[in-house]
Amino acid sequence: MMDFIPVNEPLLDGNEKKYLAQCIDTGWVSSEGPFVRSLEEMFAARMGRRYGVAVSNGTVALEAAIAALELPQGSEVILPTFTIISCAAAVIRAGLVPVVVDADPATWNMNVDRIEEKITPRTSAIMAVHIYGLPVPMAPLLEIAERHGLKVIEDAAQAHGLCCQGRPCGSFGDISTFSFYPNKLVTTGEGGIILTDDPVLAERCRSLRNLCFQEGKRFLHEELGFNFRMSNLQAALGVAQLERLDEFASRKRRMGERYSALLSQMPGITLPVPATPHADNIYWVYGVVLDESIGFDAEEAMRRLSALGVGTRPFFWPMHEQPVLRRLGLFAGESYPVAERLARRGFYLPSGLALTDVQIERAAAALASVIGPQTGSASDVSGQVTA
């Protein structure tokens, strides 16, 4: 029986062991260790920002970033409906109201052309979330925000090494966040980081991350903060990973291009757009969307691929269809057809950095065998894959 291909496996064959050993040898394992500051400075510089604040994961990076902005209570934040729930949860936990926008059918990112119709006198910010390897077109989004006096939060959790109009993702807007989960191009196991050019915002994020301890009177608190600290062990891993970001980005692009070469002639599926006028796809994950000609949905396709030894993961489920958010009275009667279709017809193939060419070919052949009977193309595509 052939080995199962996991949907993600990180590459940890650089300086990771060496730096982790340094942590153990020196006894610096907590958030006070030197790798934390090194990661913050190196990552901020790489993304073109002045300040970095490392935290324990990408979700809390968003929560601390939004809390630091001190937006008016009850005000509205515009964000994509096609995203992970961390985005809406961070808005709600800050006492704000999420307002969602449908996705662009080609890039799967928030449709920037639909933002302005959502702006009201209560709107205080826009959250841009780069999805699956292509960025939100930031120039028009920033122009809208400036014209309406809105803050911009950039969620770049999936965008390490990605550029938009030649500028690194993570450098746009008032404040940006990243995740270092193991399926990202830079991982610390769990972990995340907040980036900004504003020294006041940076200092406020540091305080919120560390229980709002005060200098001089450490255990006297004027505000409730969080324990969102990253350990020195995590940061050591991150420094080793960051050293190879360019290599990892190139590897991801080669993997995406290989999938596209194998699958481009397969009818019945839509593949990721290789480029837009403002960016080349970095293929953080390789998504596939089933056409309506396929007689089953993404969930069934994933089940069949799993039976063939291929790991997959579903696309995001839209925020406006989340039961927990509906129970809060949000999004009543709202419908966003592009995001709804992506959720039901989309999933992604194995995309981890450790994925081999042989595994890509196996995954593509498995998809051909699953889709082929629906389209009459299995033998052609399988032949291409195994040639």
ZAMARGU-4260 file (C-alpha; in steps of 0.2 Angstrom, whole numbers, plus 5000, padded with zeros to 4 digits):
<rodrens>
0) 5000/5000/5000 | 5007/5017/4995 | 5010/5030/5009 | 4997/5043/5013 | 5001/5060/5006
5) 4998/5073/5020 | 4990/5089/5016 | 5005/5098/5024 | 5022/5094/5030 | 5034/5107/5035
10) 5053/5108/5030 | 5064/5108/5045 | 5081/5104/5039 | 5090/5120/5040 | 5097/5128/5056
15) 5082/5123/5067 | 5091/5110/5077 | 5106/5121/5080 | 5096/5136/5086 | 5085/5125/5097
20) 5101/5117/5105 | 5107/5135/5108 | 5091/5138/5118 | 5093/5123/5128 | 5112/5125/5131
25) 5110/5143/5137 | 5094/5140/5147 | 5084/5153/5137 | 5068/5144/5134 | 5055/5158/5139
30) 5049/5174/5130 | 5064/5183/5138 | 5077/5174/5126 | 5086/5183/5112 | 5079/5174/5098
35) 5062/5183/5101 | 5070/5200/5097 | 5080/5193/5083 | 5064/5186/5075 | 5055/5202/5077
40) 5068/5213/5070 | 5073/5201/5055 | 5054/5198/5050 | 5050/5216/5051 | 5065/5221/5041
45) 5061/5207/5028 | 5043/5214/5026 | 5048/5232/5026 | 5041/5237/5042 | 5049/5246/5057
50) 5042/5236/5071 | 5038/5218/5075 | 5029/5210/5090 | 5030/5191/5091 | 5015/5182/5099
55) 5009/5165/5102 | 4999/5162/5086 | 4991/5171/5071 | 4974/5172/5079 | 4980/5182/5094
60) 4990/5193/5083 | 4974/5199/5075 | 4966/5201/5092 | 4980/5211/5099 | 4982/5221/5083
65) 4963/5226/5083 | 4963/5230/5102 | 4978/5241/5099 | 4969/5251/5086 | 4956/5256/5100
70) 4942/5258/5087 | 4926/5265/5093 | 4915/5252/5102 | 4901/5246/5091 | 4909/5252/5075
75) 4910/5242/5060 | 4925/5233/5052 | 4923/5227/5034 | 4931/5210/5030 | 4929/5196/5017
80) 4916/5183/5021 | 4928/5170/5013 | 4941/5169/5026 | 4945/5160/5042 | 4934/5163/5058
85) 4949/5171/5067 | 4946/5187/5057 | 4928/5189/5063 | 4931/5183/5080 | 4944/5196/5083
90) 4933/5210/5077 | 4918/5203/5089 | 4930/5201/5104 | 4935/5219/5102 | 4917/5225/5104
95) 4916/5228/5085 | 4904/5223/5072 | 4910/5212/5057 | 4903/5218/5040 | 4907/5206/5026
100) 4910/5207/5007 | 4909/5193/4994 | 4924/5185/4985 | 4931/5188/4968 | 4927/5173/4958
105) 4944/5173/4949 | 4956/5176/4964 | 4945/5171/4978 | 4951/5187/4988 | 4939/5200/4994
110) 4930/5209/4980 | 4937/5226/4982 | 4924/5233/4970 | 4911/5229/4983 | 4919/5237/4998
115) 4912/5255/4996 | 4894/5250/4996 | 4897/5243/5013 | 4903/5259/5021 | 4892/5268/5033
120) 4894/5281/5046 | 4898/5267/5058 | 4913/5260/5048 | 4930/5262/5057 | 4941/5250/5047
125) 4944/5238/5033 | 4953/5221/5036 | 4962/5215/5020 | 4965/5196/5020 | 4976/5188/5007
130) 4969/5171/5002 | 4978/5155/4997 | 4993/5164/4987 | 4987/5179/4979 | 4985/5196/4987
135) 4970/5208/4989 | 4973/5222/4977 | 4979/5234/4990 | 4981/5250/4980 | 4962/5253/4977
140) 4958/5246/4995 | 4970/5259/5003 | 4963/5273/4992 | 4945/5269/4998 | 4951/5269/5016
145) 4960/5285/5015 | 4945/5293/5006 | 4934/5288/5020 | 4946/5290/5035 | 4947/5271/5039
150) 4960/5261/5047 | 4967/5246/5037 | 4972/5230/5046 | 4981/5218/5034 | 4980/5200/5038
155) 4995/5192/5029 | 4994/5175/5038 | 4995/5166/5021 | 5007/5178/5012 | 5024/5176/5018
160) 5036/5181/5004 | 5021/5187/4993 | 5022/5204/4985 | 5008/5216/4979 | 5014/5228/4965
165) 5032/5224/4970 | 5029/5228/4989 | 5030/5214/5002 | 5013/5209/5009 | 5014/5213/5028
170) 5019/5231/5024 | 5002/5239/5020 | 4990/5248/5031 | 4991/5253/5049 | 4995/5236/5056
175) 4998/5219/5048 | 4998/5201/5056 | 5006/5185/5051 | 5003/5167/5057 | 5018/5154/5059
180) 5007/5139/5059 | 5016/5123/5052 | 5008/5125/5035 | 5015/5143/5033 | 5031/5147/5023
185) 5039/5152/5040 | 5033/5141/5055 | 5037/5142/5073 | 5025/5127/5077 | 5012/5139/5084
190) 5016/5157/5083 | 5012/5174/5075 | 5018/5192/5073 | 5011/5209/5072 | 5020/5222/5061
195) 5018/5241/5060 | 5027/5257/5057 | 5019/5266/5071 | 5030/5266/5087 | 5014/5269/5098
200) 5005/5255/5091 | 5020/5243/5092 | 5022/5248/5111 | 5004/5245/5114 | 5004/5228/5106
205) 5019/5223/5117 | 5010/5229/5132 | 4994/5219/5127 | 5004/5204/5124 | 5012/5204/5141
210) 4997/5206/5153 | 5000/5225/5152 | 5014/5224/5165 | 5020/5242/5170 | 5038/5247/5171
215) 5042/5251/5189 | 5026/5244/5196 | 5025/5227/5187 | 5011/5220/5196 | 5000/5236/5196
220) 4988/5235/5182 | 4979/5250/5173 | 4972/5239/5159 | 4968/5220/5156 | 4980/5213/5144
225) 4984/5195/5138 | 4997/5182/5139 | 5001/5181/5120 | 5020/5179/5122 | 5030/5168/5111
230) 5044/5157/5118 | 5062/5158/5114 | 5061/5140/5107 | 5048/5145/5095 | 5057/5160/5089
235) 5073/5150/5087 | 5063/5139/5075 | 5056/5155/5066 | 5074/5163/5064 | 5080/5147/5055
240) 5064/5146/5044 | 5065/5165/5040 | 5083/5162/5034 | 5076/5151/5020 | 5060/5162/5015
245) 5066/5165/4997 | 5070/5147/4994 | 5053/5142/5001 | 5044/5154/4991 | 5053/5148/4975
250) 5049/5130/4980 | 5030/5134/4982 | 5029/5142/4965 | 5038/5127/4957 | 5025/5116/4966
255) 5010/5126/4960 | 5017/5127/4942 | 5019/5108/4942 | 5001/5105/4948 | 4995/5117/4935
260) 5005/5108/4921 | 4997/5092/4926 | 4980/5098/4929 | 4977/5112/4916 | 4969/5100/4903
265) 4957/5092/4915 | 4939/5097/4912 | 4927/5100/4926 | 4939/5110/4938 | 4945/5128/4940
270) 4963/5130/4945 | 4972/5145/4954 | 4975/5160/4943 | 4994/5160/4940 | 4995/5179/4941
275) 4985/5195/4942 | 4990/5213/4936 | 4997/5216/4953 | 5005/5200/4959 | 5012/5182/4954
280) 5003/5168/4963 | 5015/5161/4977 | 5003/5145/4978 | 5003/5145/4997 | 4991/5131/4995
285) 4985/5123/4978 | 4966/5125/4977 | 4954/5117/4965 | 4936/5121/4962 | 4924/5109/4955
290) 4913/5114/4941 | 4894/5111/4941 | 4897/5098/4928 | 4905/5087/4942 | 4891/5077/4950
295) 4897/5078/4968 | 4904/5092/4979 | 4920/5095/4987 | 4917/5085/5003 | 4914/5070/4992
300) 4929/5073/4981 | 4940/5074/4997 | 4933/5058/5004 | 4937/5049/4988 | 4954/5056/4987
305) 4957/5051/5005 | 4953/5033/5000 | 4966/5035/4987 | 4979/5040/5000 | 4979/5059/4996
310) 4976/5072/5010 | 4966/5087/5007 | 4958/5101/5016 | 4941/5111/5013 | 4941/5129/5008
315) 4935/5141/5021 | 4916/5142/5025 | 4909/5159/5023 | 4907/5170/5039 | 4889/5174/5034
320) 4885/5156/5035 | 4893/5152/5052 | 4880/5146/5064 | 4889/5154/5079 | 4889/5171/5071
325) 4871/5169/5065 | 4866/5166/5083 | 4874/5182/5087 | 4861/5190/5076 | 4874/5194/5062
330) 4871/5193/5043 | 4852/5189/5043 | 4846/5187/5026 | 4863/5190/5018 | 4869/5180/5003
335) 4886/5180/4995 | 4886/5168/4980 | 4904/5167/4975 | 4910/5163/4993 | 4895/5150/4995
340) 4901/5141/4979 | 4919/5141/4984 | 4915/5134/5001 | 4904/5120/4993 | 4915/5116/4977
345) 4933/5120/4983 | 4947/5111/4992 | 4965/5111/4991 | 4978/5097/4987 | 4993/5092/4997
350) 5004/5108/4997 | 5017/5107/5011 | 5035/5112/5008 | 5041/5094/5010 | 5030/5088/4996
355) 5040/5079/4982 | 5037/5079/4964 | 5032/5061/4965 | 5019/5065/4977 | 5012/5079/4967
360) 5011/5068/4952 | 5002/5055/4963 | 4990/5068/4970 | 4986/5074/4952 | 4983/5056/4946
365) 4972/5053/4960 | 4962/5068/4956 | 4961/5063/4938 | 4954/5046/4943 | 4941/5054/4955
370) 4935/5068/4942 | 4938/5058/4926 | 4923/5046/4927 | 4913/5062/4928 | 4921/5070/4913
375) 4927/5055/4903 | 4945/5061/4904 | 4953/5050/4917 | 4963/5040/4905 | 4970/5055/4896
380) 4975/5065/4912 | 4982/5049/4921 | 4992/5046/4905 | 4999/5063/4906 | 5003/5061/4924
385) 5012/5045/4923 | 5021/5048/4907
</rodrens>
